[in-house]
Amino acid sequence: MTVGIQFCGGCNPRIDRGQLALELQKELVDMRFEVTFNNPYADIMVFMCGCLSGCAFKLSPTEPRFVMVAGATLDGVELDEDLIVSEVIRKVRQYYERLETEIRKEDYERRDGAEAG
């Protein structure tokens, strides 16, 4: 699965977006996810915005599954900057696990239908 990290323009950063992105990339790669930067066509996007404006999301040409970091918030909830990476990883894992469950369910239904037919 590909995780994209999309940056805003960086005009008013209140967090160290670059450092957070590097930490996030390392953790995700260690978990065997592919990480791309500024690629809006990833399976799930992490919009890395330095402030609450959320420009990275606003400028996205697609409407992907996403996690929004905007200043010291994650999906609109304030949290310590030290917790952002671990919480993003938790959300990416949840999405991936839901996706795997849906795929397994579809495979089971196809096999069940083929056996009945």
N, C-alpha and C positions, 0 to 999 in steps of 0.2 A: 504494500500500500504506500502511496506517495503522500507525504505531508508537505504542503507548500507554506513557506513563510513569506508573507507579503509586507513590505515596509511602507510606511507613510513617507511624506517628504521630509520629515524631521525639522519642521520650522519652529516647534515649541516643545521640545522633549522634556518630560518630567521624570523619565526613567531612562536607563541605559539600554536602549533597544538592541544595539549591537551585541553587547555582552549577554543579554538574555537570549538572543537568537543563537549565539554560539553555544551557550550551555544547553539550550533546547535541542539544537542540532546534534550535539554529542550524545545526549541521552537517547534521542530517537534512533540514531544510527546504531547505538549499542543494543537497542531493542529490535534491530533489523528492519526499521522503516527506511524508505528512501526519502531524502529531504531535498527539496528544491527551493530556490529563492526567486521571488517575484515571478512565479509561474502560476497564473490564475486557473490552470486546468488540473491541479492536483486533486487527489481524492478528498482531502480535507485541507482547509486553509487555516493558518494562524495569521490573523491580521495583527501586525505589530505596530501599534500607534503610540507615539510618545506622549500624547495628551488625550483629552476626552473627545476631541473632534471626530476621531475615527476615520480619518481621510483614506486610509488604505482600503477600507471596506467600501467607502463611497465611490472610489475610483475603479473598483473591480468590474471587469467586463462580463463576469459570470456571476451566478448565484450559487456558489458551492456550499457544502457543509462547512461550517467554520467555527472557530474559537476567536473571540475578539479581546485582545489586550489593548487597552486604551488608558494611558497613564498608569496609575496604580490600581487599575480595575481589571477584572476578568469577567467578561460577559455581563458587565454592568454592576458587578459586586466588588466593593473595595477590599483590597487585601495588601499585606506587606509585600514589597517588591521581592523579598527573599522567597516568597511562596509561589510566585507566578509560574516559574518553570515546572515545579512539581504538580501544580494544579492543571496546567495546560496538558501535561503528559497524562494525567488522570482522565481528562476529558477526551483526548485522542484515543486512549485505550478503550474507554467506554464506547466510543463510536465504532472502533474496530471490532470489538466484541459483539456489538449489536449487528454489525454487518456480517460477521462470520455466522452468527446464529441464523440470520435470515437466509444466507446461502445454504447452510445445512438443512434448514427447513424446506427450501425449494428443492434441493437434491432429494430429500426423503419423499416429498410429494411426487416428484417425477418417477422415482423408483417404484413407489407404491402404485402409481397409476399404470406404469408399464407392466408390473406383475399382474394387475387386475385385468389388463386388456389382453 
